Amino acid sequence: MGTPIVIVGAGLSGLSAALELEAAGESCLILESQSHVGGKLETSLVEDAYRLDRGFQVLLPAYPELQKFRNLETELNLKKFNSGARLETEAGSMLLANPLEHPKHLLTTALGSYGTLKDKLLVLKLQAEVRSTDINLLLSSARGTTKQFLADYGFSEKIIEGFWRPFFAGIFLESNLETAAGFFKYLTRIFASSRVAVPARGIQELPLWMARQLTKSEIRLSTRVRSTSQFSVELEDGSKIPAQSVISETAMAGQGGPTKFGAVTSFWFSAPEPPFDGAWLSLNSRPSKKSGSLNHVAVLSNVSRDYALKGDALICASLVGPTPTSSDAVKLQAEQLYGKTAQTWRLLREDRIPDAFPLYLGRTDPDTPSQQGSMLRGRLAAREILSRR
Ligand SMILES: Cc1cc2nc3c(=O)[nH]c(=O)nc-3n(C[C@H](O)[C@H](O)[C@H](O)COP(=O)(O)OP(=O)(O)OC[C@H]3O[C@@H](n4cnc5c(N)ncnc54)[C@H](O)[C@@H]3O)c2cc1C
């Protein structure tokens, strides 16, 4: 390799930039401070039995940047969640299932007491509306916050609190639904277009697979960059690497700059039995939730057997925000939702992630805090370099 194009970071954005450059015939040197590729997408094998992602994270195959990959589904052996959610309400658990994907749950979904008849019709109306809008226009198709949008759209307090809030709090990583309404509409379109998935062997399979597609570039792990200039980077040991161009975190950092970060705390448990059957995301739909409340629970072993190799259950219970809540307190909350089975849960790991990503507040630009936003940012940074040739 002659003087390389240097990319700082082998997260989704750096890998996406490298793939774009290779497609144009270039080769790159990717410098990554950690000992693995993938950045925020990380999976560890624990006790030789459980695949633990760092925090609960899923793939949305309908993201335009993921759609660019042919054979994503087969290459990553994607395993899909059911479309909709299981709502753990005070009146018991109920399903809000997408009738197009799960016609056998049509009646239960239609009759569920999680919302009014009007709410259910509005869900269908909203889905039809976002599906018929050009996806590139959705981010700027609404002003104000998600909370305001939902109220103005006519949804009742009941469905906002019992479904929309816990569902989107788990995605936005803020519970007040202050996130820009355009992002809510964009994601609603993405959810309506394909089922949420995980690679069978963990979320890190995506960046690992992207890295394997780089045939002309080098990825140097455990190499921290201290500073960058236009034509060189300086490593922590003081050595300098000359570069044709540099794509750095700052070059890819987008506009506006983050002010507030979303935080999440995820507890990973193993258990002899899953708390429920089926590849559902389970939401805590009980009212008057304080900070420190369980927000959503996923049983990864119900989605992909490879997440728990011994055949027992792997459960990820998440709370939005930084919280001192202990695993024992989480188990007590889980007992209220799922009964005594939660007493058998054994803690494997706690992931406390205070700065998961910048909140998307009052914005409409395409640099969303998501896998889509990161891959797009990386690709555009590469295109910028190519356009200067
Ligand atoms: C818990 C959690 C859940 C999430 N869930 C979802 C989800 O369900 N759906 C979704 O779309 N998005 C989700 N996201 C967001 C998504 O993971 C991120 O947007 C995306 O992975 C960020 O990729 P990136 O490449 O921009 O940054 P990063 O993943 O942070 O990668 C940056 C890389 O650069 C390296 N680096 C930084 N500085 C240096 C340096 N000086 N020298 C060398 N290397 C350096 C870092 O080590 C890192 O590997 C989630 C994020 C978290 C944390």
The ligand as an ORCA input file, in Angstrom:
! r2SCAN-3c Opt
* xyz 0 1
  C     -26.701      0.273     23.734
  C     -26.906      0.779     22.350
  C     -27.993      0.348     21.625
  C     -28.187      0.786     20.338
  N     -29.248      0.312     19.632
  C     -29.383      0.662     18.341
  C     -30.398      0.039     17.549
  O     -31.126     -0.858     18.017
  N     -30.544      0.460     16.263
  C     -29.733      1.425     15.715
  O     -29.903      1.763     14.545
  N     -28.731      2.001     16.440
  C     -28.538      1.626     17.720
  N     -27.518      2.163     18.447
  C     -26.660      3.184     17.803
  C     -25.577      2.543     16.937
  O     -24.971      1.482     17.617
  C     -24.534      3.597     16.620
  O     -25.149      4.668     15.952
  C     -23.395      3.104     15.723
  O     -22.960      1.823     16.058
  C     -22.247      4.081     15.835
  O     -21.244      3.728     14.910
  P     -20.000      4.711     14.705
  O     -19.062      4.030     13.801
  O     -20.501      6.047     14.303
  O     -19.388      4.916     16.161
  P     -18.721      3.823     17.101
  O     -19.452      2.560     17.062
  O     -18.541      4.506     18.412
  O     -17.311      3.577     16.423
  C     -16.254      4.493     16.522
  C     -14.972      3.685     16.570
  O     -13.858      4.569     16.544
  C     -12.920      4.135     17.500
  N     -12.134      5.307     17.896
  C     -12.608      6.432     18.480
  N     -11.589      7.298     18.708
  C     -10.463      6.678     18.256
  C      -9.088      7.057     18.213
  N      -8.686      8.245     18.697
  N      -8.199      6.197     17.673
  C      -8.610      5.007     17.156
  N      -9.901      4.598     17.191
  C     -10.801      5.418     17.721
  C     -13.757      3.565     18.631
  O     -13.009      2.660     19.420
  C     -14.869      2.862     17.865
  O     -14.558      1.534     17.556
  C     -27.281      1.739     19.749
  C     -26.186      2.166     20.483
  C     -25.991      1.686     21.764
  C     -24.772      2.134     22.518
*
